[in-house]
């Protein structure tokens, strides 16, 4: 196929009529990259789980585990930048004089990815003039380990990788009065965000509890998707 044929194929398949498509781009490479309509995050399921099946139930060990505390769930963190913040033990609410044998230890585990939109196959004119919707989705486990177990922070960054053009944060509070153990969805659509966006910084945090053994909060189905169309 000629360069013109590849450009026409992209235009027709993604309904890009009226969108600036410079002749200088390698449209064969753009088409094969399929930057529109696919998840641009790598390794979206680091724990090998899907939100289509219930999260796993905690299994209590018959023998008290030995060794130092663990603050991060076992998983495949390839393509994620991770960090762990161990929180101070909290003895508030415990009456004076009460002998404390053990207190739960909590930690925030942060997982972060930076998506290079141009490296994924998108181009300047599309991002700056059309500003297609950038759709964020994530699922976290209703782990019941604390009332605050999940946070999401997403930033649209300029070409320097520092300037924030638009951002969105979610910090839900869980209702612990009734037991529920399901996946909870979080989503957001960036629209009309302005010219200059070149990166998406996706960062979510989950709270884990260690009390003799680890009780984690898991995530799955994380996604950053650029739609071939935009909202009105």
Buried (B, 14 or more C-beta within 10 A) or exposed (E): EEEEEBBBBBBEEBEBEEBEBEEEBEBBEBBEBEBBEBBBBEBBBBBEBEBEEEBEEEEEEEEEEEEEEBBBBEBEBEEBEEEEEEEEEEEEEEEEEEEEEEEBBBBBBBBBBEBEBBEBBBBBBBBBEBBBBBBBBBBBBBBBBBEBBBBBBBBBBBEEEEBEBBEBEBEBEBEEEEEEEEBBEBEBBBBEBEEBBBBBBBBBBBBBBBEEBBBBBBBBBBBBBBBBEBEE
